[in-house]
């Protein structure tokens, strides 16, 4: 049996793993912020935009993670509800096998990995709800 390793797929899986770890770290910092202020930071940004690192003060997360490639569409997306009581944090995963995770995370965007308290804040852009 000969096994062929696809380096691009291996690298994509590695970046996807980092994306999930990064979102978990941001999510933890958001929950700590909420515990202190009874609200999440209000606004909407993606990690390629100026101001991404200012979503959370440095005492909550010392270095705000950005997507490993950080070029559209591979960026992190954050949005809160207008009242700051809910938020959604999304990332696009690269590897095809990730599509199963994207459709089972409970969100409305099948093309993205979604975490947060309300996974419908960021509108579905695919029309595949």
Number of C-alpha atoms within 10 A of each C-alpha: 3 4 5 6 8 8 9 10 13 12 13 16 18 14 18 21 12 16 24 17 13 19 23 15 14 20 18 14 20 21 17 15 19 16 11 10 10 12 18 24 24 16 14 18 18 22 21 19 11 9 11 18 18 10 17 19 14 12 9 15 18 11 12 18 18 20 22 16 11 14 11 12 13 20 22 27 24 25 23 23 20 14 12 15 15 19 27 21 26 24 25 23 24 18 16 11 10 16 16 12 16 20 17 12 15 15 23 24 23 22 22 24 28 30 20 21 16 19 22 16 20 21 11 16 11 10 9 9 11
